[in-house]
Amino acid sequence: MASNTRLLWLCIFVSVLVSVASAVTLFNNLPAEDFKEFKKSPFVRVVYFYKHDIPRLQNFLDDFKESSEILQDYGVKTGIVNCKEDPVKEFCERKHPIESHILIFKSGYVMTELGLDSMFSVDAIMSNILQMVLLGEVPIVQSSEELNTIMKISKGQKDVLFSYQKAVGTYEHRIFMEVAFVYGQKYKFAFTTSADVIPTISTFDVRTPSIWFLQCTAAKKTDKACPVLRYTGPMNLVTFSRYMKLISIPNVVDLKPDNAQTPFGDLNIHQAYVFTNNALYMETKTTVEDVAKDFIGLVGFAIVNVGKTDNAVFHKLGYGSKVKSVPSVTMKVVGSEGLGAMEIQFTSTNLKNFINDKIVTYSEDHQEEYPETEEESIDELFEVPPEEIQDDPIAEDAYLLRRKKVTSPHIPALTDNTSPEFIHNKAVGLIMFYVNWDAKTQVFMEQYAMAGEELAKKTNDATSPLARVNCADWPDVCENNNITRYPTFKLFKEMKLHSDYEGKMDKGSVVKFVSLHLLESPVVLRMKADVESFITGTYPSIISGEVETLVLGLFAEDTDKEAKVFSKVGKELHGQHLLGYIVGPVAKEIASRFETDVPSVVVVKLNDKLQPYIVLPEKLPTEDMIASIKQSSLPTFGELKASNFMAYQSLQRPFVILFGTTEIINGQTSQVIGEIAKSGQFSDFIFCWMNLDDDSSMGNYILHSYITEPAIPSVVMVNHKEGKVYSYPQPYDITNAGISKWLDLLKGGEITNPTSLSAGEFREGKWKPMMPGYDFLFFIDTEMGLKKEPEEREFRSGGIIRPKAGKELDIQQAEAPHAPPHTEL
């Protein structure tokens, strides 16, 4: 019994020894006696010191072995020192856990130690080690100042490939470093892991790894920055390497007279053929070379001199005979057989637009085949169902713009720490509180960035008075500011909340609002020259070009009762209207110009030829003056647009609309309506016009919704309160007397018979959605397993579509999985 027990324990002991001995598989064993020479190499050497097993060691060793084979192509050798059997005492006897690191040597010295926790894949090992191989050659940029320094040094010397990477050790970082190793002698490579650096060169939203080609060789030392092109291809070694080859060769060549082949044929890029003759050759080539700078790496341009080229070449290019019209352009996109011709005049702008359109069309047709990044390709697969946008035009616009992300240094993203700093440092600051998923935010963000850029120029402040806070990232900041809807705009002045911005969400309106708040209201005008500039809209300079109306107060003394009311009105209308005033003899002199006397308030309309100014009634109380200013600021007979419709509608009066072409709007018919509007005889109506030049214009759409077969011109009265539309019965005989009589009849309620004049009502009926709504109960039942489970579908792993077990997948024909149903009520 005892012998059997001893035998059992012996077997267990031997099996344990065998399992321990075979727990890991070592390779590239580096004897201790060779270690000293190995680490003295002037090239990078990587060593792992094996002491004992640690968690996931075999996984690392497998990846390390695969990486070692690839790294040999880059002059890097690896080795493993077995500290158990053949130790290098200097390292194996260290107290710190050397078995959890790899050591990188060069010229006998340790360059760095990298923890195995950062060596989690072949990509991580490759990218980290190549980073050490190219140490000093591929810097990690931490700030905009560092990037500007690189560009400054590179101007006139080298072009720069700059990349944003989410982190060191990713697949994309490895690709960038491998290409940097090959092309590092010809180009400068650098990258950053900070998204805050990117606005230095681009407004592109860097949610994913991206690369930019900075053309610094052609830049002069006096240029502010190097011209920038963004690499738009997929992030893989083959495609990016091909891109590097493309930017390394000229993208404008002369086609040989007897050969239809170009250097671009084997490089899988679009090709544009520009046909010219001897007389126009130099002019054409200059234009092409100027345009081609924007398409480096994307399009190859071949200039064809029709006077020197053989007929056989034209046949090979797809022409039956020589090209008759020069200069002219055709383009062959990748994968197509035929040529697409540019049908419009050959100019630099037209050529650029033609090429852009072809590329955009191609990109849209091949989005699934060539996704830019893993994240974007997944986003493309999960399309928004049409039910989500069928009754919301803003959501539809947001969906169409979903890939156009906006980043700008002029609308910095604030945090809980930087928000108080922004408010403290800005005399006037407007903050947009938003969430990314909000449709209005998505549509408006680009306009907001443009407003920030414009205000930065006006204020000579690089950061502008605009900023933003993402409430999804900083809910506490938004809660502290009582944000209950998105987006919300809050204006801060002198470190305090001043007011909310509730105006139109477009660039011009935001610029006007903030510019007005950068001024006092009303503006004090001290000299005649100030008044002269003020009434032309050029003073103060910050508001120049931003206002169409302004309000001028003319008073004997600033202590007058009327002057005090005006000052109060100025504060009430701060940010909406530009108000200014002057007192004393100059005020009296200016008043005479407007055929009035002091005290007076004059509304000056810069773009109203019919009625360039209106003198308000005397001694108006504050509220009445505010209402009069708002009403008088509208054009007497102006164009009806989406931007001013609400201002007109707020007056709650019927509209009299002239529908006509530009010739009609500028002609006698328009003058007749304008004179009636100016007379004030029909102040119960709002007079305006809409242009019909474009068949797809809003004017055409509205007119045809009122009248099935309208005459041109047409004069229409629209009573929104009653929902009724009346058209003038004699559209080809529009006179002052005829229109006046018609309006008198409408005003007196005498037109009630639909047959006497063309009259109609807004169409009644059921306004149903285009598609049925969601069946939420069905979705709930499905999620609870009460309905039949959907068929098996592919699942994703690591960004790659993989089939369920036992099924093969044709990558080209694989269908994208549908987005899960929306079940939130």
RATAZI-V188312 format. One record per residue. N is the residue number from 1. RES is the residue in three letters. PSI is psi in whole degrees, -180 to 180 (none if undefined). Layout:
n = {N,N}
res = {RES,RES}
psi = {PSI,PSI}
//
This chain:
n = {1,2,3,4,5,6,7,8,9,10,11,12,13,14,15,16,17,18,19,20,21,22,23,24,25,26,27,28,29,30,31,32,33,34,35,36,37,38,39,40,41,42,43,44,45,46,47,48,49,50,51,52,53,54,55,56,57,58,59,60,61,62,63,64,65,66,67,68,69,70,71,72,73,74,75,76,77,78,79,80,81,82,83,84,85,86,87,88,89,90,91,92,93,94,95,96,97,98,99,100,101,102,103,104,105,106,107,108,109,110,111,112,113,114,115,116,117,118,119,120,121,122,123,124,125,126,127,128,129,130,131,132,133,134,135,136,137,138,139,140,141,142,143,144,145,146,147,148,149,150,151,152,153,154,155,156,157,158,159,160,161,162,163,164,165,166,167,168,169,170,171,172,173,174,175,176,177,178,179,180,181,182,183,184,185,186,187,188,189,190,191,192,193,194,195,196,197,198,199,200,201,202,203,204,205,206,207,208,209,210,211,212,213,214,215,216,217,218,219,220,221,222,223,224,225,226,227,228,229,230,231,232,233,234,235,236,237,238,239,240,241,242,243,244,245,246,247,248,249,250,251,252,253,254,255,256,257,258,259,260,261,262,263,264,265,266,267,268,269,270,271,272,273,274,275,276,277,278,279,280,281,282,283,284,285,286,287,288,289,290,291,292,293,294,295,296,297,298,299,300,301,302,303,304,305,306,307,308,309,310,311,312,313,314,315,316,317,318,319,320,321,322,323,324,325,326,327,328,329,330,331,332,333,334,335,336,337,338,339,340,341,342,343,344,345,346,347,348,349,350,351,352,353,354,355,356,357,358,359,360,361,362,363,364,365,366,367,368,369,370,371,372,373,374,375,376,377,378,379,380,381,382,383,384,385,386,387,388,389,390,391,392,393,394,395,396,397,398,399,400,401,402,403,404,405,406,407,408,409,410,411,412,413,414,415,416,417,418,419,420,421,422,423,424,425,426,427,428,429,430,431,432,433,434,435,436,437,438,439,440,441,442,443,444,445,446,447,448,449,450,451,452,453,454,455,456,457,458,459,460,461,462,463,464,465,466,467,468,469,470,471,472,473,474,475,476,477,478,479,480,481,482,483,484,485,486,487,488,489,490,491,492,493,494,495,496,497,498,499,500,501,502,503,504,505,506,507,508,509,510,511,512,513,514,515,516,517,518,519,520,521,522,523,524,525,526,527,528,529,530,531,532,533,534,535,536,537,538,539,540,541,542,543,544,545,546,547,548,549,550,551,552,553,554,555,556,557,558,559,560,561,562,563,564,565,566,567,568,569,570,571,572,573,574,575,576,577,578,579,580,581,582,583,584,585,586,587,588,589,590,591,592,593,594,595,596,597,598,599,600,601,602,603,604,605,606,607,608,609,610,611,612,613,614,615,616,617,618,619,620,621,622,623,624,625,626,627,628,629,630,631,632,633,634,635,636,637,638,639,640,641,642,643,644,645,646,647,648,649,650,651,652,653,654,655,656,657,658,659,660,661,662,663,664,665,666,667,668,669,670,671,672,673,674,675,676,677,678,679,680,681,682,683,684,685,686,687,688,689,690,691,692,693,694,695,696,697,698,699,700,701,702,703,704,705,706,707,708,709,710,711,712,713,714,715,716,717,718,719,720,721,722,723,724,725,726,727,728,729,730,731,732,733,734,735,736,737,738,739,740,741,742,743,744,745,746,747,748,749,750,751,752,753,754,755,756,757,758,759,760,761,762,763,764,765,766,767,768,769,770,771,772,773,774,775,776,777,778,779,780,781,782,783,784,785,786,787,788,789,790,791,792,793,794,795,796,797,798,799,800,801,802,803,804,805,806,807,808,809,810,811,812,813,814,815,816,817,818,819,820,821,822,823,824,825}
res = {MET,ALA,SER,ASN,THR,ARG,LEU,LEU,TRP,LEU,CYS,ILE,PHE,VAL,SER,VAL,LEU,VAL,SER,VAL,ALA,SER,ALA,VAL,THR,LEU,PHE,ASN,ASN,LEU,PRO,ALA,GLU,ASP,PHE,LYS,GLU,PHE,LYS,LYS,SER,PRO,PHE,VAL,ARG,VAL,VAL,TYR,PHE,TYR,LYS,HIS,ASP,ILE,PRO,ARG,LEU,GLN,ASN,PHE,LEU,ASP,ASP,PHE,LYS,GLU,SER,SER,GLU,ILE,LEU,GLN,ASP,TYR,GLY,VAL,LYS,THR,GLY,ILE,VAL,ASN,CYS,LYS,GLU,ASP,PRO,VAL,LYS,GLU,PHE,CYS,GLU,ARG,LYS,HIS,PRO,ILE,GLU,SER,HIS,ILE,LEU,ILE,PHE,LYS,SER,GLY,TYR,VAL,MET,THR,GLU,LEU,GLY,LEU,ASP,SER,MET,PHE,SER,VAL,ASP,ALA,ILE,MET,SER,ASN,ILE,LEU,GLN,MET,VAL,LEU,LEU,GLY,GLU,VAL,PRO,ILE,VAL,GLN,SER,SER,GLU,GLU,LEU,ASN,THR,ILE,MET,LYS,ILE,SER,LYS,GLY,GLN,LYS,ASP,VAL,LEU,PHE,SER,TYR,GLN,LYS,ALA,VAL,GLY,THR,TYR,GLU,HIS,ARG,ILE,PHE,MET,GLU,VAL,ALA,PHE,VAL,TYR,GLY,GLN,LYS,TYR,LYS,PHE,ALA,PHE,THR,THR,SER,ALA,ASP,VAL,ILE,PRO,THR,ILE,SER,THR,PHE,ASP,VAL,ARG,THR,PRO,SER,ILE,TRP,PHE,LEU,GLN,CYS,THR,ALA,ALA,LYS,LYS,THR,ASP,LYS,ALA,CYS,PRO,VAL,LEU,ARG,TYR,THR,GLY,PRO,MET,ASN,LEU,VAL,THR,PHE,SER,ARG,TYR,MET,LYS,LEU,ILE,SER,ILE,PRO,ASN,VAL,VAL,ASP,LEU,LYS,PRO,ASP,ASN,ALA,GLN,THR,PRO,PHE,GLY,ASP,LEU,ASN,ILE,HIS,GLN,ALA,TYR,VAL,PHE,THR,ASN,ASN,ALA,LEU,TYR,MET,GLU,THR,LYS,THR,THR,VAL,GLU,ASP,VAL,ALA,LYS,ASP,PHE,ILE,GLY,LEU,VAL,GLY,PHE,ALA,ILE,VAL,ASN,VAL,GLY,LYS,THR,ASP,ASN,ALA,VAL,PHE,HIS,LYS,LEU,GLY,TYR,GLY,SER,LYS,VAL,LYS,SER,VAL,PRO,SER,VAL,THR,MET,LYS,VAL,VAL,GLY,SER,GLU,GLY,LEU,GLY,ALA,MET,GLU,ILE,GLN,PHE,THR,SER,THR,ASN,LEU,LYS,ASN,PHE,ILE,ASN,ASP,LYS,ILE,VAL,THR,TYR,SER,GLU,ASP,HIS,GLN,GLU,GLU,TYR,PRO,GLU,THR,GLU,GLU,GLU,SER,ILE,ASP,GLU,LEU,PHE,GLU,VAL,PRO,PRO,GLU,GLU,ILE,GLN,ASP,ASP,PRO,ILE,ALA,GLU,ASP,ALA,TYR,LEU,LEU,ARG,ARG,LYS,LYS,VAL,THR,SER,PRO,HIS,ILE,PRO,ALA,LEU,THR,ASP,ASN,THR,SER,PRO,GLU,PHE,ILE,HIS,ASN,LYS,ALA,VAL,GLY,LEU,ILE,MET,PHE,TYR,VAL,ASN,TRP,ASP,ALA,LYS,THR,GLN,VAL,PHE,MET,GLU,GLN,TYR,ALA,MET,ALA,GLY,GLU,GLU,LEU,ALA,LYS,LYS,THR,ASN,ASP,ALA,THR,SER,PRO,LEU,ALA,ARG,VAL,ASN,CYS,ALA,ASP,TRP,PRO,ASP,VAL,CYS,GLU,ASN,ASN,ASN,ILE,THR,ARG,TYR,PRO,THR,PHE,LYS,LEU,PHE,LYS,GLU,MET,LYS,LEU,HIS,SER,ASP,TYR,GLU,GLY,LYS,MET,ASP,LYS,GLY,SER,VAL,VAL,LYS,PHE,VAL,SER,LEU,HIS,LEU,LEU,GLU,SER,PRO,VAL,VAL,LEU,ARG,MET,LYS,ALA,ASP,VAL,GLU,SER,PHE,ILE,THR,GLY,THR,TYR,PRO,SER,ILE,ILE,SER,GLY,GLU,VAL,GLU,THR,LEU,VAL,LEU,GLY,LEU,PHE,ALA,GLU,ASP,THR,ASP,LYS,GLU,ALA,LYS,VAL,PHE,SER,LYS,VAL,GLY,LYS,GLU,LEU,HIS,GLY,GLN,HIS,LEU,LEU,GLY,TYR,ILE,VAL,GLY,PRO,VAL,ALA,LYS,GLU,ILE,ALA,SER,ARG,PHE,GLU,THR,ASP,VAL,PRO,SER,VAL,VAL,VAL,VAL,LYS,LEU,ASN,ASP,LYS,LEU,GLN,PRO,TYR,ILE,VAL,LEU,PRO,GLU,LYS,LEU,PRO,THR,GLU,ASP,MET,ILE,ALA,SER,ILE,LYS,GLN,SER,SER,LEU,PRO,THR,PHE,GLY,GLU,LEU,LYS,ALA,SER,ASN,PHE,MET,ALA,TYR,GLN,SER,LEU,GLN,ARG,PRO,PHE,VAL,ILE,LEU,PHE,GLY,THR,THR,GLU,ILE,ILE,ASN,GLY,GLN,THR,SER,GLN,VAL,ILE,GLY,GLU,ILE,ALA,LYS,SER,GLY,GLN,PHE,SER,ASP,PHE,ILE,PHE,CYS,TRP,MET,ASN,LEU,ASP,ASP,ASP,SER,SER,MET,GLY,ASN,TYR,ILE,LEU,HIS,SER,TYR,ILE,THR,GLU,PRO,ALA,ILE,PRO,SER,VAL,VAL,MET,VAL,ASN,HIS,LYS,GLU,GLY,LYS,VAL,TYR,SER,TYR,PRO,GLN,PRO,TYR,ASP,ILE,THR,ASN,ALA,GLY,ILE,SER,LYS,TRP,LEU,ASP,LEU,LEU,LYS,GLY,GLY,GLU,ILE,THR,ASN,PRO,THR,SER,LEU,SER,ALA,GLY,GLU,PHE,ARG,GLU,GLY,LYS,TRP,LYS,PRO,MET,MET,PRO,GLY,TYR,ASP,PHE,LEU,PHE,PHE,ILE,ASP,THR,GLU,MET,GLY,LEU,LYS,LYS,GLU,PRO,GLU,GLU,ARG,GLU,PHE,ARG,SER,GLY,GLY,ILE,ILE,ARG,PRO,LYS,ALA,GLY,LYS,GLU,LEU,ASP,ILE,GLN,GLN,ALA,GLU,ALA,PRO,HIS,ALA,PRO,PRO,HIS,THR,GLU,LEU}
psi = {-43,-40,-38,-39,-44,-38,-41,-46,-33,-43,-43,-44,-44,-42,-36,-43,-43,-43,-38,-44,-30,13,-38,154,116,161,171,48,131,105,150,-35,-22,-9,-42,-45,-35,-45,-15,-10,142,-6,164,133,137,129,136,131,109,120,-47,171,141,161,136,21,-42,-37,-44,-46,-37,-45,-37,-39,-46,-41,-38,-38,-38,-39,-21,-32,-19,15,14,131,149,160,158,126,124,100,-16,-42,-34,73,148,102,-37,-33,-38,-26,10,148,-35,155,81,-23,-9,13,160,147,136,123,153,127,35,-5,152,117,-44,165,132,127,145,-21,-21,-1,57,-4,171,-42,-43,-42,-47,-50,-41,-42,-42,-31,-37,-35,-40,24,127,-25,-32,85,153,111,131,-15,164,-35,-41,-41,-41,-36,-43,-45,-40,-44,-34,-16,127,0,-61,146,156,134,113,138,147,128,141,-35,161,136,5,169,-45,-36,-41,-45,-46,-42,-37,-42,-37,-36,-41,-41,11,-23,-30,-33,155,130,142,157,167,156,7,118,-20,-17,-29,-39,-14,-33,-16,152,7,137,111,71,-24,163,136,160,140,142,110,113,72,-22,-41,-9,145,158,-27,-12,144,-39,167,143,141,135,136,133,124,3,173,151,80,164,-41,-50,-43,-36,-39,-38,-42,-37,-38,-41,-9,-8,155,140,12,121,160,129,132,144,-27,17,124,-3,143,163,-12,-10,-37,5,4,49,166,149,133,130,123,118,132,-178,-177,-42,-36,6,-53,-41,-43,-45,-39,-43,-46,-44,-34,-44,-38,-23,-30,-5,25,131,-7,-42,137,131,128,122,126,115,106,-22,-17,-6,137,152,-34,-33,-41,-38,-43,-29,-7,11,139,-25,-180,153,131,-32,128,150,148,165,138,156,138,112,159,130,-6,158,-43,178,140,126,145,118,-8,177,143,105,166,-46,-46,-39,-44,-44,-40,-48,-44,-46,-42,-42,-43,-45,-44,-44,-41,-36,-19,25,-43,-34,-35,70,140,-44,167,-43,-42,-35,-37,-41,-37,-35,-37,78,150,126,149,-24,-26,-24,3,-30,22,95,-28,-43,-36,-44,-41,-39,-41,-26,12,-24,-10,81,148,127,143,138,-13,-6,70,143,120,158,-173,-25,-40,-18,-50,-35,-44,-47,-37,-37,-16,128,-39,127,133,124,131,121,124,173,147,-30,-9,128,-44,-39,-46,-40,-36,-20,-40,-42,-39,-41,-40,-38,-41,-41,-42,-42,-31,-39,-42,-36,-3,36,120,-26,-11,169,10,149,177,154,123,111,-19,-31,-33,66,-30,-38,-43,-37,-41,-23,13,45,120,-7,161,143,155,137,126,131,128,133,132,44,14,152,126,-53,170,147,123,25,-167,145,76,165,-52,-41,-40,-43,-44,-45,-49,-41,-42,-36,-16,-9,160,154,120,158,133,121,124,-25,162,-39,-36,-43,-42,-44,-36,-45,-4,0,16,1,134,155,-30,-22,-2,127,-1,-16,147,-20,153,160,124,125,132,113,152,-45,150,-4,-4,150,-42,-36,-37,-41,-42,-41,-39,-41,-39,-40,-36,-36,15,127,-14,-44,152,116,139,157,157,150,164,-162,-36,-38,-41,-39,-44,-36,-37,-29,-32,15,45,-172,169,147,144,154,123,128,115,125,107,-29,19,100,-29,-42,80,-16,157,128,122,154,154,156,44,137,169,-52,-40,-36,-40,-47,-40,-40,-45,-43,-44,-21,-20,146,146,-39,82,176,134,119,165,-34,-25,2,-44,-34,-43,-45,-32,-20,-14,50,156,149,139,113,128,119,123,172,173,-39,-40,-44,-33,3,-159,-40,-46,-37,-38,-50,-39,-42,-40,-43,-41,-30,-26,2,-30,58,-9,-6,156,125,133,174,159,140,142,16,-43,127,-26,11,162,-36,-46,-42,-45,-45,-44,-21,-24,-44,130,-48,80,154,157,118,165,140,124,137,127,120,99,-32,-44,-10,36,150,134,133,142,130,-13,68,-22,6,65,110,164,-45,-43,-46,-41,-45,-43,-43,-36,-42,-42,-43,-38,1,23,-13,100,-17,113,-21,-21,-39,159,108,148,167,157,140,137,164,-179,120,86,155,157,-30,155,153,179,145,86,-34,-37,-43,-42,-45,-41,-45,-28,1,16,-13,169,135,146,160,160,140,165,152,165,141,119,27,2,137,124,142,159,158,136,0,142,152,124,109,-38,-27,1,132,142,139,146,154,144,147,147,119,3,131,none}
//
